[in-house]
Amino acid sequence: MKKQILTSVAALGLLFGAANATVYSVDTAHSSTTFKIKHLQVSNVTGSFGKFAGEVDITNKIPSSLTATIDVNSINTNNDGRDAHLQKADFFDSAKFPQIKFTMKSFENEGDGEGKIKGDLTIRDVTRPVELDYEFSGTGKNRKGVEIIGFSLEGEIKRSDFNFAPESSTVALGDKIKINIDIEAVKK
């Protein structure tokens, strides 16, 4: 009987937590998506994407879902010529594949608002599993009095896993791409 009561209480706790989950939309004016990749094995080229969207469902600092899309045409590496070249078929091929997409599949909780987000990343119509370090950074209210949250994601992918720039050697362009994402999101 005692075991049955504990099981019922645990089930109610899960239901209560799911019922209190809150969905937030990414505030792109206060968020960033940046990357870094080696060039000619001596320096790093950094860049960002100016247009992206996403939603996250979070309860007690822990995400239960996260989806995001990035507009490839919004890339900015502080060099117009390079940005135009990155749109071509040998890189992003933005005419055919205008978006990068991410869908969270699971979360590994490490405690105190930290953990690993595991999900599927799609670049150039190639989807691969990725793992990103997650750190919840806080809650508050925006100037309109609406609840906001903040978190960051960090990780590393290999461009070869996504058939990205396959004609570029790893001497010319590194295979590892470091990703840093800082998000502020607004309660829906």
N, C-alpha and C positions, 0 to 999 in steps of 0.2 A: 504494500500500500504506500509506504514511504517513497519507494522508487517511482511509483506511478505519479505521485504528487510532484516530485522533483522534475520528472519528465514533462509534466503538464506546465509547470512554472517555466521551464526552459523554453518550451514551445511558445508560450505566451510572450516571453521576452523577445524571441526571434520575430514573432508577428508584430509586436509593439515597435521594435526597431525598424522593421520594414515599413510599417505604416508611417513612421516619423522620418523616413528618408526625405531629403530635400534636393530638388533639382535646381541647378545653377547653370546659367549661360555665361560663356566666356565674354568678358569685357575687353575687346581688342584694343581699346584706347589705353588700357593699363596692363597689358600683357605683351609678351614677346616670345618669338620662336627663333632661336639662333643656332648656327652650326659652325663648325671649324674643321678644316681639312688641310693636310700637308700639301705644299706645292714644291716640286723639285727637291724634296727631302730636306729643305733648309728653312722654310718659313710656313706659317699658317695663313690660309685665306679664311676669313670669317664672312658670314653673311646672315641675312635674316629674311623672313617673309612678312610682308606688311598686311596681307589679307588672309585671315583664317577664322574659323568658327568652331564652336564646340559646346558640348553639354556634359555636365558631370553630376552624378547623384551621390551625395555624401551624407553619412550619418556619423556623428561623433568622430570627426576627422578622417574617417575611413571611406574611400570611394567604393561604390558597388557597381558603378558603370561609368564609362567615359568614352565619348566619341568625338572625333575631331576631323576637320578637313582643312587643307591648306591650299590656297590658290598659287600654283606654280608660277604664274605670270607676275606675281608680286615679289619675286626674289630681288634682293638688293645686296650686292657685294661691294658697293661704293665704286663700281666701275661699269659704266653703261655698256661698253663693248663686251665685257665678260658676261654681264647680265643677259644681253641679247644672244650671245653664243650658248649660254646655258639653256635657252629655250629651244634650241635646234635638236634635230633627231639624234645626234650622237650623245646628247646629255638627257635633259628631261623630256624632249619631244612634246612640248606643251600643246601643240596643235592636236595631237592624239590623246594625250594624257594630262589634262589641265589641273588635276588635283592629286594631292597626296592625302591618303586617308589612314586613320587609326581607329581601331575598335578594341577596347579593353576586354579581356577574357577572364582574368582573375586578379586577385590581390593577395599578396603575402604580407601579412601584418608583422611588423617588427617592433611594435609598441610605440607609444607616445607620438602618434601622428606620422610615423615613418614606415616605409615598407617598399615593396617591389610591385609595380604594375606590370602585368604581363598581357600582351595583346598582339593583334595583327596589324602590321604596317604595310601599306600598299604604295609603291612607287613604280611608275611606268607599267602599271597593270601586273606587277609582280608582288605577291603577298608573302610575307615572311613573319614568323613570330619574333617579337622583340621583348626585352625586359628593360624597364626604366626605373631608376631610383626615384622614390616619391617622398616628399617632405611637406607636410601641412604647415603653413606659416601663420595662420590666424583667421580670426573673424572680426567683423566690424559692421558699420553701416556707412553707406555712401551719403553724399550731400542731400539726396532725396529721402534719406531715412530707410532705404532698402538694405536688407542684410547682404553682406558680401563675404567671400572667403578668399584665401590665397593659398597657393601651393606651388611647388616647383618640381620639375621632372628633369632628370639627367640620364644620359645613356650614350651608347656607342653602337653604331651599325657598320657593316661593311658594304661599300658600294657594289662590290662584286656579287653580293647576295641578291641584289636587285637588278642585275644586268645594267647598271648605271655607268655610263662612259666606258663601255667595254673595250674601245680602241685605245684608251689612255693607259699607259703602263703605270705601275705603282711607283716608278721613279719620277714620272711627270706629275702624277696625282695620287696621293696616298689612298689606300684602300679603306682606312678607318675614318669615319665621320663622327665627330663628337656633337651631341645634341644637348642644348640647354633650353628649357621652356619654363617661363615664369608666368603664372596665371593668376589673374584676379577675376572672379566670377560673381555674378549677381543672381540672387534668388529669383526664380520665375514666379 
